[in-house]
Amino acid sequence: MKVSVLMTTYNQEKYIGQAIDSVLMQKVNFDYEVVIGEDASTDRTREIVLDYQRRYPDRIHVFFRDKVTADADRARGFGGKTNFVETFKACRGHYIATLDGDDYWISPHKLQKQVDFLDQHRECALCCHPALVTFEEENREPMLFPGKARDEITTLEHLLRENFIAAVTVMFRNKLFTSFPSWFYEVSVGDWALNILNLEHGDIGFINEPMAAYRKHSAGACVDPNQAADAPLKLIKFYELANQHLGFRYKAIIEAKIFMCWCALANDLSHQGDEAAAKAYALKCINAKPIHQHFWLKLKLLLRFYAPSLYQISKHFHRRLRPNTTIG
């Protein structure tokens, strides 16, 4: 089996049919399977995927989770991670492509192009491409993510600096790692963690062609961590756990990202009126080593939270010197 399409779904009756159809439309010269983990939905999702399995028994394999177990996992905060891991273990393909049940692919050549790329680039553990982001409940035009083209080959270091990979675009080599570490279940960005586990064994390949759509909506299976109110705290936890897992080999990069999360927390908490908590995070930033790194940002935080009158004076002079810019 050349490719397994790993699909997880929960309460996605409105979207799951389009997701499966976008896989079945693929034009390929190899065998592939669709492995669906159905996480004990309470709507018609289970009925829909069962119908697809009956119509395509040689291609579609569905694993139905027990409701009691699935609900217990969700109550523990695991979300769909156990469902994902169990579905992952059932995949037989040499390569695995991931697709959430509320997203879909827009090119019938996606699988073929990614297989060809990985066949030709043995140094790559995975490959990805831009995704078309659509906004289900907002009057906004679709946008591309990432917004700019990446180099054809990049590394784990680049992904730690910026998570530029949409889960709907990924294909990776199967069996690069044998088990999921416990920290995988603790983080909110499971797709980012999965990519890190794979990228310990190779590089990232990038095909500069949008071939999938990521649907943003309030009931989405994946919540964008950058949009959540507690995003900085979740990202700090992710970075700390990833840092430990990677043996602190990327400590400088990860600590710089944590520093920026502290800054975001200081600003957010200040705007919410919690000055005591804001000052605590500002102090973390100010004391972060090396002291000279991010010097001007540290100085700004120092003035803002510990010498507010001087901070206001600095803003005044800054505006007079550069009238089209502001600080703070």
C-alpha positions in Angstrom: 0.0 0.0 0.0 1.6 3.3 -1.1 -0.6 5.8 0.8 -2.9 5.8 3.8 -5.2 8.9 4.1 -5.7 9.4 7.8 -9.0 11.1 8.6 -10.4 11.7 12.0 -13.9 13.0 12.5 -16.3 14.0 15.3 -19.7 15.7 14.8 -19.0 16.8 11.2 -22.1 15.6 9.4 -22.2 18.9 7.4 -18.6 18.5 6.0 -17.5 14.8 6.1 -19.0 13.9 2.8 -17.0 16.6 1.0 -13.8 15.6 2.8 -14.2 11.9 1.7 -15.2 12.9 -1.9 -12.1 15.0 -2.2 -10.0 11.9 -1.5 -11.9 9.7 -3.8 -11.4 12.1 -6.7 -7.7 11.7 -6.6 -6.0 10.6 -9.8 -3.1 8.4 -8.9 -1.0 5.5 -10.3 -0.7 3.7 -7.0 -2.9 2.0 -4.4 -4.2 4.1 -1.5 -6.6 3.6 1.4 -8.8 5.9 3.5 -8.6 5.1 7.2 -11.3 7.0 9.2 -11.4 7.3 12.9 -15.0 8.1 13.9 -14.9 9.5 17.5 -18.4 8.5 18.7 -20.2 11.4 17.1 -23.7 12.4 18.4 -24.9 13.6 15.0 -25.2 11.7 11.6 -21.4 11.6 11.0 -21.2 7.9 11.9 -24.1 7.0 9.6 -22.5 8.9 6.7 -19.0 7.3 7.0 -20.6 3.9 7.4 -22.5 4.5 4.1 -19.2 5.4 2.4 -17.6 2.2 3.8 -20.4 0.1 2.4 -20.0 1.7 -1.1 -16.2 1.5 -1.1 -15.3 -1.5 1.0 -11.9 -2.1 -0.6 -10.8 1.5 -0.1 -12.4 2.9 3.0 -11.9 1.4 6.4 -13.7 3.0 9.4 -12.8 2.5 13.1 -15.7 3.4 15.3 -14.7 4.4 18.8 -16.7 3.4 21.9 -18.8 6.4 23.1 -17.9 5.9 26.8 -14.2 5.7 26.1 -14.3 8.6 23.6 -16.3 10.9 26.0 -13.9 10.0 28.9 -10.9 11.1 26.7 -12.6 14.3 25.9 -13.3 14.9 29.6 -9.6 14.4 30.3 -8.7 17.1 27.8 -7.3 14.7 25.2 -9.8 15.9 22.6 -9.4 13.7 19.5 -5.8 12.7 20.2 -6.5 9.1 21.2 -8.7 8.8 18.1 -5.9 10.1 16.0 -3.3 7.8 17.5 -5.4 4.7 17.1 -6.2 5.6 13.5 -2.6 6.3 12.9 -1.6 2.8 14.1 -4.1 1.3 11.6 -2.5 3.0 8.6 -0.7 0.5 6.3 0.7 2.9 3.7 4.3 3.7 3.0 3.2 7.4 3.3 0.4 8.9 5.4 -1.6 12.0 4.3 -3.7 13.7 7.0 -7.2 15.2 6.5 -9.6 16.4 9.2 -13.2 15.6 8.6 -14.2 19.3 8.2 -11.5 20.1 5.6 -11.1 19.0 2.0 -8.7 18.8 -0.9 -9.1 21.0 -4.0 -6.7 19.3 -6.4 -7.2 15.8 -7.9 -3.4 15.5 -8.3 -2.5 16.3 -4.6 -1.6 12.7 -3.6 0.3 12.0 -6.8 2.4 15.1 -6.6 3.3 14.6 -3.0 4.2 10.9 -3.5 6.4 11.9 -6.5 8.1 14.5 -4.4 8.9 12.2 -1.5 10.0 9.4 -3.8 12.5 11.9 -5.3 13.6 13.5 -2.1 14.7 10.8 0.3 16.1 13.5 2.7 12.6 14.7 3.5 10.5 13.2 6.2 7.4 15.0 5.0 6.1 17.4 2.4 3.4 20.1 2.5 2.0 22.9 0.4 -0.1 26.1 0.8 -3.7 25.7 2.0 -6.6 27.9 1.0 -8.2 29.1 4.2 -11.9 29.6 4.0 -14.1 31.4 6.6 -17.3 29.6 7.2 -19.0 32.2 9.4 -17.3 35.5 8.3 -17.7 37.6 5.3 -14.1 37.3 4.3 -12.3 36.3 1.1 -10.3 33.1 1.3 -6.6 33.5 1.9 -3.5 31.4 1.4 -1.6 29.9 4.3 1.3 30.4 4.5 1.0 33.8 2.9 4.4 33.6 1.1 6.2 30.8 -0.7 8.7 28.8 1.3 12.0 27.3 0.2 11.6 23.9 -1.4 13.6 22.3 1.4 13.6 23.5 5.0 14.2 22.0 8.4 12.9 21.4 11.9 14.6 24.6 13.0 12.4 26.6 10.6 9.2 25.0 11.9 10.2 25.8 15.5 10.5 29.5 14.5 7.1 29.5 12.7 4.4 26.9 12.3 3.8 27.4 8.6 2.3 23.9 7.9 -1.4 23.4 7.7 -2.4 19.9 8.8 -4.6 19.4 5.7 -1.5 19.7 3.5 0.8 17.1 5.1 2.1 13.8 3.8 4.8 12.1 5.8 6.7 8.8 5.8 5.1 6.1 7.9 7.0 4.5 10.8 9.6 7.2 11.3 8.9 6.9 15.1 7.4 3.9 17.0 5.2 5.6 19.6 3.7 8.9 20.7 5.4 10.5 23.7 3.1 11.4 26.7 3.6 15.1 26.0 1.8 14.8 22.6 -1.5 14.3 24.5 -0.9 17.4 26.7 -0.5 20.1 23.9 -3.2 21.9 22.1 -1.4 21.9 18.7 -1.2 18.2 18.0 -0.4 18.7 14.3 2.6 20.8 15.1 3.8 18.2 17.6 3.3 15.4 15.1 5.4 17.3 12.6 8.2 17.7 15.1 8.2 13.9 15.8 8.6 13.3 12.1 11.2 16.0 11.5 13.6 14.5 13.9 14.2 12.1 11.0 14.4 14.4 8.0 13.6 17.7 6.3 10.5 19.5 5.1 9.6 19.5 1.4 7.4 22.3 0.1 5.4 22.2 -3.1 4.3 25.8 -3.9 0.8 25.0 -5.1 -2.4 25.2 -3.1 -4.1 21.8 -3.2 -6.3 21.8 -0.1 -8.7 23.9 1.8 -8.7 24.5 5.6 -12.2 25.5 6.8 -12.3 27.9 9.8 -15.5 27.8 11.8 -16.6 27.9 15.4 -17.2 24.2 15.7 -13.9 23.2 14.1 -12.0 20.2 15.3 -8.8 22.2 15.4 -8.7 25.6 17.2 -6.1 28.0 16.0 -4.0 28.6 19.0 -3.1 32.1 17.9 -6.8 33.1 18.1 -7.6 31.7 21.6 -7.7 33.9 24.6 -5.2 31.7 26.4 -3.0 31.3 23.3 0.3 32.5 24.9 0.0 30.1 27.8 -0.8 27.2 25.5 2.2 28.0 23.3 4.5 28.3 26.3 3.5 24.8 27.5 4.0 23.5 23.9 7.5 25.1 23.6 8.6 23.9 27.1 7.5 20.3 26.4 9.0 20.3 22.9 12.2 21.7 24.3 12.5 18.9 26.7 11.7 16.3 24.1 14.3 17.7 21.7 17.0 17.5 24.4 17.3 21.3 24.5 19.2 21.2 21.1 17.1 24.2 19.9 17.1 26.0 23.3 17.9 29.4 21.9 15.2 29.4 19.3 12.5 28.0 21.7 13.5 30.4 24.6 13.1 33.3 22.2 9.6 32.1 21.3 8.7 31.8 25.0 10.0 35.3 25.6 7.6 36.7 23.0 4.7 34.7 24.6 5.6 36.4 27.9 5.5 39.8 26.2 2.1 39.0 24.7 0.8 37.9 28.1 2.0 41.1 29.7 0.2 43.2 27.1 -3.0 41.1 27.2 -3.2 41.1 30.9 -2.6 44.8 31.1 -5.4 45.5 28.7 -7.6 43.2 30.8 -6.9 45.3 33.8 -4.8 42.7 35.7 -1.7 44.9 36.2 -0.2 42.6 38.9 -0.1 39.6 36.6 1.0 41.8 33.7 3.9 43.1 35.7 4.9 39.6 36.7 5.2 38.5 33.0 6.9 41.8 32.1 9.5 41.1 34.8 10.1 37.6 33.3 10.9 39.3 30.0 13.1 42.0 31.6 15.2 39.4 33.5 15.5 37.0 30.5 19.0 36.1 29.6 21.0 37.2 27.8 20.2 40.7 29.1 21.2 42.4 25.8 18.9 40.4 23.7 15.6 42.2 22.8 17.1 45.2 24.6 14.7 47.9 23.4 11.7 45.7 24.0 12.8 45.0 27.5 13.4 48.7 28.0 9.9 49.5 26.8 8.4 47.0 29.2 10.5 48.3 32.1 9.3 51.8 31.5 5.7 50.8 30.8 5.2 48.7 34.0 7.8 50.2 36.4 8.1 53.8 35.3 4.9 54.7 33.6 5.5 58.5 33.7 8.8 58.1 31.8 7.0 55.7 29.5 4.4 58.4 28.6 7.2 60.9 28.0 9.0 58.5 25.7 5.8 57.9 23.7 5.4 61.6 23.4 8.9 62.2 22.0 8.6 59.1 19.8 5.5 60.5 18.2 7.1 63.9 17.7 10.2 62.4 16.1 8.3 59.8 14.0 4.7 61.1 13.7 3.5 58.1 11.7 4.5 55.5 14.3 3.6 54.7 17.8 4.9 52.4 20.6 2.6 50.5 22.9 
